[in-house]
């Protein structure tokens, strides 16, 4: 797993724990597919620059 994907996975997991949020909620609110959130957290696929930007921007705007 790439370092970039590993860091994003950890960021997503930490954010969801802090906000008591499910993958489905994050997917809906960030406008990504829930399957993509699952795959990114599991590290089972690579992350595109757009996906990373969308997730990190969402987290930044919803502290």
Secondary structure, DSSP 8 states (H G I E B T S, - for coil): --HHHHHHHHHHHHHHHHHT--HHHHHHHHT--HHHHHHHHHT-S---HHHHHHHHHHHHH--
